[in-house]
Amino acid sequence: MKKIVLSMAMLAVAMIGCANDGNLHVKGNLKNVGDTLMVLTRSTMNTPKTVIVNDGKFEFDFPLTEVTDIIVVSPDLMRGQRGANSVQMQLIGVPGETMELVGDVKDRYDINGSKFYKEYHEVDMMLENAQKEANDFQKKLMERMQKGESQDQIMKEYQEAMPALQEKANKAMIDFVKAHPNYEASATLVPQFAQDGLDKMKEVAGLLGDNVKNGRMKAYYQNIINQVEAQAKAEAESAKKQAAGVVAPDFTLNDINGKPLSLSSLRGKYVILDFWGSWCGWCIKGFPEMKKYYEKYKGKFEILGIDCNDTEQKWKDAVKKNELPWLHVYNTRDSKVLADYGVNGFPTKIIVGPDGKIVKTIVGEDPAFYTLLDSLFQ
């Protein structure tokens, strides 16, 4: 398995039950793993298991009553610190099975062991081969970007070539499931299709043999399908609320000076609602370009920054530190503004026209936002 760097938020995926009780037994012989590891699941985040490593070797039992994603990390990550020697592995834990880890945690390692993990090893090797071309392509693009090549050109090449490479990898995964429908480990491929949508995930799950569909892996992959379905519904609801032509819901929040400011008070001019937070790296990254365009079309539109999920002090400090010249309001925890606008990601920029109706919604730090401003105000 190639090293995969994952956020703690991914622990939220696939925490589900099965009928078997028992311990997951883990044996490891890994280079660059440090002298201590912490093992946890979502349900044990506050009480992780500490594992002592001796010259790369370790062995432990981890109590499980369900098929569950587990995280193995170095202690620094548990403290919220990441360094050059940090270790982070996401693994699938199956009760009553033995997992064996061998290799280099900073390069690649293999997963093997008892029956399930022997099957999983085959899945893992197939994935490595299936995704190699796409991974190598992305690596080369990143190297070129680091050398200073045009980001726009690199993104264009990515968008042109990546769909075909991903489709090729998807075909290899589907072929594997068709060839091994009775492998429990084949069920772990269902989440690989999450970005391809609900129908594709269900299609792949439908290729599994009845013993796998109705066995201990069912809840594992079905929970992920349910999460994708719930997310799709939430996005559909957001799209309705953020659609062009919808009247932007009015709201009143306190500004940077503690005085109430309503959206309706800005009626008659273009207003960009910028949902952001000091904790949001992409929000902060986008401020220099936003300030450039705010000056470029000065007087033609107003920006209303809506801070979310911050303390008041952190919000005020961020506005001051980043020297943000536009209007700002603080979105309190009990406010309904995020729900009214269907905001699920940050940053979200909603352009409201002089008539109070939504013109366009752009989620993320997307160059399309600035292209739209040019088309509106040039």
C-alpha positions in Angstrom: 0.0 0.0 0.0 1.3 3.4 -0.9 1.4 5.9 1.9 -1.9 7.8 2.1 -2.2 11.1 4.1 -5.7 11.4 5.5 -7.4 13.9 7.8 -9.0 12.9 11.1 -12.3 13.9 9.5 -12.2 10.8 7.4 -12.9 8.8 10.6 -16.5 9.8 10.0 -16.7 7.4 7.1 -17.9 3.8 7.6 -18.4 3.3 11.3 -20.9 0.5 11.2 -21.9 -2.8 12.8 -21.7 -6.5 12.0 -22.8 -9.5 14.0 -19.4 -10.8 15.0 -17.6 -10.0 18.3 -13.8 -10.3 18.7 -10.5 -8.6 18.6 -8.6 -7.4 15.6 -5.1 -8.7 16.0 -2.4 -6.6 14.4 1.2 -7.4 13.8 3.6 -4.9 12.2 7.2 -4.7 11.0 7.5 -1.2 9.5 10.3 1.2 8.8 10.0 4.9 9.9 7.2 4.2 12.2 8.7 5.8 15.4 8.6 4.3 18.9 4.9 4.9 19.7 1.6 4.6 17.9 -1.9 5.5 18.8 -4.8 3.4 17.5 -8.4 4.7 17.5 -11.8 4.7 15.8 -14.5 7.4 15.8 -16.0 5.8 19.0 -12.6 5.7 20.7 -11.2 9.1 19.7 -11.0 10.2 23.4 -9.5 6.9 24.5 -7.0 5.8 21.9 -4.9 2.7 22.4 -1.2 3.3 22.9 1.1 0.8 21.2 4.9 0.6 21.9 7.1 0.0 18.9 10.5 -1.8 19.2 12.8 -1.4 16.2 9.8 -1.1 13.8 8.0 -4.2 15.3 4.7 -4.1 17.2 1.8 -6.4 18.0 -1.5 -5.6 19.7 -5.1 -6.6 19.9 -7.8 -4.0 19.3 -11.4 -4.8 20.5 -14.0 -4.6 17.7 -17.6 -5.6 17.5 -18.0 -4.2 14.0 -16.3 -3.8 10.7 -14.8 -0.4 11.2 -12.2 2.0 9.7 -9.4 2.5 12.1 -6.7 5.1 12.3 -3.1 4.5 13.4 -1.2 7.7 14.1 1.9 9.0 15.8 1.3 10.8 19.1 2.2 14.3 17.6 -0.9 14.1 15.3 -3.1 13.4 18.4 -1.8 16.7 19.7 -2.7 18.5 16.5 0.9 18.8 15.3 2.3 17.5 12.1 6.0 17.0 11.4 8.3 15.4 8.9 8.2 12.1 10.9 4.4 12.0 11.5 2.7 8.7 10.8 -0.9 8.3 9.7 -2.5 5.2 8.3 -6.2 4.5 7.7 -6.9 0.8 7.8 -10.1 -1.4 7.8 -10.5 -3.4 11.0 -12.4 -6.7 10.9 -13.3 -8.5 14.1 -11.7 -11.9 14.6 -9.1 -11.4 11.8 -5.3 -10.9 11.9 -3.7 -8.0 10.0 0.0 -8.1 9.1 1.7 -4.8 8.1 5.2 -5.0 6.4 7.2 -2.3 4.6 8.0 1.4 4.9 5.3 3.7 6.3 6.8 6.6 4.4 7.0 4.8 1.0 4.8 1.7 0.7 3.7 -1.1 2.8 1.8 -4.3 2.3 -1.3 -5.5 4.2 -1.7 -9.3 4.6 -2.7 -11.8 7.2 -5.7 -14.1 7.8 -8.4 -14.9 5.2 -9.9 -11.4 4.9 -6.6 -9.7 4.8 -5.2 -12.1 2.2 -8.1 -11.1 0.0 -7.6 -7.4 0.9 -3.9 -7.7 -0.1 -5.1 -8.7 -3.6 -7.5 -5.8 -3.7 -4.7 -3.4 -2.5 -2.3 -4.6 -5.2 -4.9 -4.3 -7.9 -5.7 -0.7 -6.7 -2.0 0.2 -6.7 -1.7 -1.0 -10.3 -5.0 0.4 -11.5 -4.3 3.9 -10.1 -0.6 4.1 -10.9 -1.0 5.8 -14.3 -3.3 8.5 -12.8 -1.1 8.9 -9.7 2.1 9.3 -11.8 0.3 11.8 -14.0 -0.7 13.9 -11.0 2.8 13.7 -9.5 4.3 15.0 -12.7 1.8 17.9 -12.8 2.7 18.8 -9.2 6.4 18.8 -10.0 5.8 21.1 -12.9 3.7 23.4 -10.8 6.4 23.6 -8.2 8.8 24.6 -10.9 6.6 27.6 -11.6 4.7 26.5 -14.7 1.4 28.1 -15.4 -1.3 26.8 -13.0 -4.0 27.4 -15.7 -2.2 25.3 -18.2 -1.6 22.5 -15.8 -5.2 22.5 -14.7 -6.3 22.4 -18.3 -4.2 19.3 -18.9 -5.5 17.8 -15.8 -9.1 18.3 -16.8 -8.5 17.0 -20.3 -6.6 13.8 -19.3 -7.8 12.8 -15.8 -11.4 11.6 -16.7 -10.0 8.9 -19.1 -7.4 7.8 -16.6 -9.9 7.6 -13.8 -12.3 5.6 -16.0 -9.5 3.2 -16.8 -8.9 2.7 -13.1 -12.6 2.3 -12.4 -12.8 -0.4 -15.1 -10.0 -2.4 -13.4 -11.8 -2.2 -10.0 -15.1 -3.3 -11.5 -13.4 -6.2 -13.3 -11.9 -7.3 -10.0 -15.3 -7.3 -8.3 -16.8 -9.3 -11.2 -13.9 -11.8 -10.9 -14.1 -12.0 -7.1 -17.7 -11.4 -6.1 -17.4 -13.6 -3.0 -14.4 -11.9 -1.6 -15.4 -9.9 1.5 -12.6 -7.5 0.6 -14.3 -6.7 -2.7 -16.9 -4.8 -0.7 -14.1 -2.3 0.3 -14.1 -1.1 -3.4 -17.6 0.3 -3.2 -16.4 3.5 -1.4 -13.9 4.0 -4.2 -16.8 5.1 -6.4 -18.2 7.7 -4.0 -17.1 10.6 -6.3 -18.8 8.9 -9.2 -22.2 9.1 -7.5 -24.8 7.1 -5.8 -25.9 5.0 -8.8 -22.3 3.9 -9.5 -21.8 2.8 -5.9 -25.0 0.8 -6.0 -24.0 -0.7 -9.3 -20.7 -2.0 -7.9 -22.4 -3.2 -4.7 -24.8 -5.1 -6.9 -21.9 -7.1 -8.3 -21.1 -8.7 -5.0 -22.1 -12.2 -4.2 -25.0 -12.9 -2.0 -22.8 -14.1 0.9 -21.0 -10.7 0.9 -24.1 -8.6 0.3 -25.8 -10.2 3.3 -22.8 -10.7 5.5 -20.8 -8.7 7.9 -19.5 -6.3 5.1 -23.0 -5.2 4.2 -23.4 -2.5 6.9 -19.9 -1.3 6.1 -20.5 -0.3 2.5 -24.2 0.4 2.9 -23.4 3.1 5.6 -21.2 4.8 3.1 -23.9 4.6 0.4 -26.3 6.2 2.9 -23.9 9.0 3.6 -23.4 9.8 -0.1 -27.2 9.7 -0.5 -27.7 12.1 2.4 -25.0 14.4 1.0 -26.6 14.3 -2.4 -30.0 15.3 -0.9 -28.3 18.1 1.1 -26.6 19.4 -2.1 -29.9 19.3 -4.0 -31.5 21.4 -1.3 -28.6 23.8 -1.3 -28.8 24.2 -5.1 -32.5 25.2 -4.8 -31.8 27.8 -2.2 -28.7 29.1 -4.0 -30.2 29.1 -7.6 -30.1 32.1 -9.8 -33.3 34.1 -9.6 -34.1 33.1 -6.0 -34.7 36.1 -3.7 -31.9 36.2 -1.2 -33.3 35.8 2.3 -32.9 38.9 4.4 -30.9 38.8 7.6 -29.5 41.1 10.3 -26.2 40.4 12.1 -23.9 42.6 14.0 -21.0 44.2 12.2 -17.4 44.6 13.3 -18.4 47.5 15.5 -21.2 45.6 17.2 -24.0 47.4 15.2 -26.8 45.6 13.4 -26.4 45.4 9.6 -29.1 43.9 7.4 -28.7 42.6 3.8 -31.8 44.6 2.8 -30.0 47.9 3.7 -27.7 47.2 0.7 -30.5 46.7 -1.8 -29.9 48.6 -5.0 -26.3 47.5 -5.5 -24.5 44.2 -6.3 -23.6 42.4 -3.0 -21.2 39.5 -2.7 -22.0 37.4 0.4 -18.7 35.8 1.4 -19.2 32.9 3.9 -15.8 32.3 5.4 -13.9 31.6 8.7 -10.4 32.3 10.0 -9.9 28.5 10.3 -10.6 28.0 6.5 -7.3 27.9 4.6 -8.8 28.4 1.2 -10.8 31.4 2.5 -7.6 33.1 3.6 -5.8 32.1 0.5 -8.4 33.8 -1.7 -8.3 37.2 0.1 -5.4 38.8 -1.9 -7.3 38.3 -5.2 -10.6 39.4 -3.6 -8.9 42.6 -2.4 -7.5 43.2 -5.9 -10.9 42.9 -7.5 -12.6 44.9 -4.8 -10.3 47.8 -5.7 -10.5 47.1 -9.5 -14.3 47.6 -9.5 -14.5 49.9 -6.5 -18.0 51.2 -6.1 -19.6 48.8 -8.5 -20.3 46.1 -5.8 -20.0 45.5 -2.1 -18.7 42.5 -0.3 -20.4 41.4 2.9 -18.1 39.0 4.8 -20.1 36.6 6.9 -17.8 34.9 9.4 -18.8 31.4 10.5 -17.7 29.0 13.2 -15.3 31.5 14.9 -15.2 33.2 18.2 -15.8 36.9 17.9 -12.2 37.7 18.8 -10.8 35.3 16.3 -13.1 36.8 13.6 -12.0 40.4 14.5 -8.3 39.4 14.6 -8.6 37.7 11.2 -10.2 40.8 9.6 -7.5 43.0 11.0 -4.6 40.7 10.2 -5.8 40.2 6.6 -6.6 43.9 6.2 -10.0 43.2 4.7 -11.6 46.5 3.6 -15.2 45.5 3.0 -18.2 45.0 5.3 -18.2 42.3 7.9 -20.8 40.6 10.1 -20.5 37.9 12.7 -22.7 34.8 12.2 -23.7 33.6 15.7 -24.1 29.9 16.4 -27.9 30.3 16.8 -28.3 32.1 13.5 -30.3 30.5 10.7 -28.3 32.2 7.9 -26.3 29.2 6.9 -29.5 27.1 6.7 -31.4 29.7 4.8 -28.7 29.9 2.2 -27.9 26.1 2.2 -24.2 26.7 2.8 -22.3 23.4 3.3 -18.8 24.4 2.2 -16.3 27.2 2.7 -15.7 29.6 1.2 -19.1 30.1 -0.5 -19.6 33.2 -2.4 -23.2 34.2 -3.4 -23.6 37.2 -5.7 -26.9 39.1 -5.1 -28.1 41.5 -7.7 -29.4 45.0 -7.1 -33.0 43.6 -7.2 -32.2 41.3 -4.2 -32.1 38.1 -6.3 -29.3 35.6 -6.4 -27.2 35.9 -9.6 -24.7 33.1 -9.0 -23.3 30.9 -6.3 -19.7 29.7 -6.4 -18.4 27.2 -3.8 -14.6 27.0 -3.1 -11.8 29.2 -4.2 -12.7 29.1 -7.9 -11.2 31.3 -10.7 -14.7 31.3 -12.2 -15.7 33.8 -9.5 -13.3 36.4 -10.9 -14.3 35.7 -14.5 -17.9 36.4 -13.5 -17.0 39.7 -11.9 -15.2 40.7 -15.1 -18.2 39.8 -17.2 -20.5 41.8 -14.8 -18.5 45.0 -14.3 -16.1 45.5 -17.2 
